[in-house]
Amino acid sequence: MSSETVSKYFREVAVTVKAHMFAPRVLGIDEVYIHHKARAVFADMDNHVIIDILDNNLKETVKNFILALKGHENIAAVTMDMNSGYKNAVKETLPKAYAVVDKFHVIAKVEHVILNYFNSYKRSAKKDEKGYLWGLRKALLTDRGKLDEDKKTRLNVLFAKYPVLKEAYWTKEDLRDVYKAKNVVEANEMLNYWMENIPKGVAHFKEVKKTIKNCRHELVNYFNFPGENLTNGLVESLNNKPKDLIRMGNNFDFETLRAKVLLKQEVEKKPPLKKGNASRNHKKKEKGDDSN
């Protein structure tokens, strides 16, 4: 059988590949770019599998997909980034579900501001200072509690020279502390305090404050699921599968890439061990295998 015949057969199969159309308890929504176009990716967050990849990520497309899921009315939560289209699609189709904005996207907003300040200082620094500054870039984005004493000392030296960077850093850490809240009420109080106490010296935080204010309801919804740590990180890690295939086969059309992701996922599923086989294997171990 020629490679052309195999490719033709696979394209025919690709069109017929059906997504897993049963609604999960927690649905994750993200996007992946295929051929320079955003495609919505849906995942079952409890079972760690991609449900489907859509041709686009438009609000109406997302809504139609959610409504087509069997049992969609039982979805408890939907994790997502700050895409307003996803938020509104969930609001209009799943009135009982909690839309949860991924906490890493929230923190990433303030980290972006820190890097803007940092990069501006680095560009104007003397040649011998640039290496020192670059060595602290990662430390600026790291949770303070995870830094060793050397990094903390070096950051304090940096902050003494660049006070605005110090204010930006602690504003980021204060927002991270909001996620230590014990419940929705406490989270709301901490978030209010954070927004009211953003230092005036860090002007770039005005836009961040506006963005977080617009999605604060979805941010606080995180605390309606104590102990579950609902994030969109899983969807983003699952997104590596289509991204890897895109890198390996830029010539694949969208339907072929989608089918490859879904089929590969099915093949990689570990089949459950049957009780009968388990007991036979156990007896073999007890008696010893004479064939060796």
C-alpha positions in Angstrom: 0.0 0.0 0.0 1.5 3.3 -1.1 2.0 6.3 1.3 -0.5 8.3 -0.8 -3.2 5.6 -0.3 -2.5 5.5 3.5 -2.8 9.3 3.7 -6.0 9.3 1.7 -7.5 6.6 4.0 -6.5 8.5 7.1 -8.0 11.7 5.8 -11.3 9.8 5.3 -11.1 8.4 8.9 -10.2 11.8 10.3 -13.5 13.3 9.2 -15.4 10.6 11.0 -13.5 10.7 14.3 -16.0 11.6 16.9 -15.2 13.6 20.0 -16.0 12.4 23.5 -19.4 14.1 23.8 -20.2 13.4 27.5 -20.0 16.5 29.7 -17.3 16.2 32.5 -17.7 17.5 36.0 -15.0 20.1 35.4 -14.6 21.4 31.9 -11.4 23.2 30.8 -11.3 25.6 27.8 -8.1 26.9 26.2 -6.9 27.5 22.6 -4.2 26.3 20.4 -3.0 28.0 17.2 -3.1 25.7 14.1 -2.2 27.3 10.8 -2.1 30.8 12.4 -5.7 30.4 13.6 -7.0 30.1 17.2 -8.8 26.8 17.8 -10.7 26.1 21.0 -9.5 23.1 23.0 -11.8 21.4 25.5 -10.6 19.0 28.2 -12.1 16.8 30.9 -10.1 18.1 33.9 -10.9 15.1 36.2 -9.8 12.5 33.7 -7.0 14.5 32.1 -8.1 14.1 28.5 -8.8 16.4 25.6 -12.5 16.2 24.6 -12.2 18.0 21.3 -10.5 20.7 19.3 -12.8 23.0 17.3 -12.2 24.8 14.0 -12.2 28.2 15.8 -12.7 29.7 19.2 -15.6 32.1 18.5 -18.1 32.6 21.2 -21.0 31.0 19.2 -18.9 28.0 18.3 -18.0 27.5 21.9 -21.6 27.8 23.0 -22.9 25.3 20.4 -20.2 22.8 21.5 -21.1 23.1 25.2 -24.8 22.7 24.5 -24.1 19.6 22.4 -22.3 17.8 25.3 -24.6 15.2 26.9 -25.3 16.2 30.5 -23.9 19.7 30.1 -26.3 21.0 32.7 -24.4 18.9 35.3 -21.0 20.7 34.7 -19.9 22.1 38.0 -17.1 24.3 36.9 -15.3 25.6 33.8 -11.7 26.7 34.0 -10.4 29.2 31.5 -8.0 32.1 30.8 -9.3 35.7 30.7 -10.9 35.4 27.3 -14.2 37.3 27.6 -15.7 35.1 24.9 -15.3 31.9 26.9 -16.6 33.7 30.0 -19.8 34.9 28.3 -20.3 31.6 26.5 -20.3 29.8 29.8 -22.6 32.3 31.4 -25.1 31.9 28.6 -25.0 28.1 28.4 -24.2 26.9 31.9 -26.0 29.2 34.4 -25.4 26.8 37.3 -21.7 26.3 36.6 -18.8 28.3 38.2 -16.5 30.0 35.6 -13.0 29.9 37.1 -10.3 32.1 35.7 -7.0 30.3 35.9 -4.8 31.7 38.8 -1.6 31.4 36.8 -3.0 33.8 34.2 -3.9 36.2 36.9 -0.4 36.2 38.4 1.1 36.3 34.9 -0.6 39.8 34.4 1.4 41.3 37.3 4.6 39.4 36.3 4.3 41.0 32.9 4.4 44.5 34.5 7.4 43.5 36.6 9.3 42.3 33.5 8.5 45.6 31.7 10.1 47.5 34.5 13.0 45.1 34.8 13.7 45.1 31.0 13.7 48.9 30.9 16.3 49.0 33.7 18.4 46.3 32.1 18.5 48.2 28.8 19.8 51.3 30.4 22.2 49.4 32.7 26.0 49.4 32.2 27.5 46.4 30.5 28.9 44.9 33.8 25.6 45.2 35.5 23.5 43.5 32.8 24.7 40.0 33.7 23.9 40.6 37.4 20.4 41.8 36.5 19.8 38.9 34.2 20.6 36.5 37.0 17.8 37.9 39.0 15.1 37.8 36.3 13.7 34.4 37.4 13.9 35.3 41.1 11.6 38.3 40.5 8.9 36.0 39.2 9.4 33.3 41.9 7.2 33.0 45.0 9.1 34.7 47.8 8.7 31.6 50.0 10.6 29.5 47.5 13.7 31.7 47.3 16.9 30.8 49.1 18.6 33.4 51.3 21.2 34.3 48.7 18.5 35.2 46.2 16.6 37.2 48.8 19.7 39.2 49.7 20.5 39.9 46.0 16.9 41.0 45.4 17.1 43.4 48.4 20.3 45.0 46.9 18.4 45.3 43.6 15.4 46.9 45.3 17.6 49.5 47.0 18.7 50.7 43.6 15.3 50.4 41.9 12.5 51.3 44.4 9.8 51.0 41.7 10.8 47.5 41.0 10.5 46.7 44.7 7.0 48.1 44.8 6.0 46.1 41.7 7.5 42.9 43.2 5.6 43.2 46.5 2.4 44.1 44.6 2.8 40.8 42.8 3.5 38.9 46.0 0.4 40.5 47.7 -1.8 39.3 44.8 -0.3 35.8 45.2 -1.3 35.9 48.9 -4.9 36.3 47.9 -4.8 32.6 46.9 -4.1 31.7 50.4 -7.6 32.8 51.5 -9.6 30.1 53.3 -13.0 30.9 51.6 -14.8 33.2 49.2 -15.5 35.9 51.8 -11.9 36.1 52.8 -10.7 36.1 49.2 -13.0 39.0 48.4 -11.7 41.0 51.3 -8.1 40.3 50.4 -8.7 41.2 46.8 -10.4 44.5 47.8 -7.5 45.3 50.0 -5.0 44.5 47.1 -6.8 46.7 44.6 -7.1 49.6 47.1 -3.4 49.5 48.0 -1.6 49.3 44.7 1.2 51.8 45.0 0.8 55.0 43.0 4.4 54.7 41.8 3.7 51.6 39.7 1.5 53.2 37.0 1.6 50.1 34.8 -0.6 48.3 37.4 -3.6 50.5 36.4 -4.4 48.3 33.4 -3.8 45.1 35.5 -6.2 46.4 38.1 -8.8 47.1 35.4 -8.4 43.6 33.9 -8.6 41.8 37.3 -11.6 43.9 38.3 -13.4 42.8 35.1 -12.9 39.1 36.0 -12.9 39.3 39.8 -16.1 37.1 40.0 -14.4 34.3 38.1 -11.2 34.8 40.1 -13.0 34.4 43.4 -15.0 31.4 42.1 -11.8 29.5 42.6 -12.5 29.4 46.3 -15.9 27.6 45.8 -13.8 24.4 45.3 -11.6 24.3 48.4 -8.7 21.8 48.2 -9.2 21.1 44.4 -6.8 23.8 43.1 -8.8 24.3 39.9 -6.5 25.7 37.3 -6.2 25.6 33.5 -2.6 24.3 33.7 -3.8 20.8 32.7 -5.4 22.0 29.5 -2.2 23.9 28.6 -0.1 20.8 29.2 -2.5 18.7 27.1 -2.1 21.4 24.4 1.5 20.2 24.0 0.1 17.2 22.1 -1.4 19.2 19.2 1.6 21.6 19.3 4.0 18.7 18.9 2.1 17.3 16.0 2.0 20.8 14.4 5.8 21.0 14.6 6.2 17.5 13.1 3.6 18.0 10.3 3.0 21.5 9.2 1.4 20.1 6.0 -1.4 18.4 7.9 -4.8 20.1 7.5 -6.8 20.9 10.6 -9.1 17.8 10.5 -6.0 15.5 10.2 -4.3 17.1 13.2 -7.4 17.0 15.3 -7.9 13.3 14.4 -4.3 12.5 15.2 -4.6 14.1 18.7 -7.8 12.3 19.6 -6.7 8.9 18.1 -3.3 9.1 19.7 -4.9 9.8 23.1 -7.1 6.7 22.7 -4.2 4.5 21.9 -2.2 5.8 24.8 -4.9 5.0 27.3 -3.8 2.3 29.7 -6.4 -0.5 29.6 -7.8 -1.5 33.0 -6.4 -4.8 34.5 -9.0 -7.5 34.4 -9.6 -9.2 37.7 -9.2 -12.7 36.2 -5.8 -11.8 34.7 -4.7 -10.2 38.0 -5.6 -13.3 40.0 -3.9 -15.6 37.4 -0.7 -13.5 37.5 -0.8 -13.5 41.3 -1.0 -17.3 41.3 1.9 -17.6 38.8 4.1 -15.5 41.1 3.2 -17.6 44.1 3.9 -20.9 42.3 6.8 -19.6 40.3 7.1 -19.7 36.6 8.9 -22.9 35.4 9.3 -21.6 31.9 12.3 -19.4 32.9 
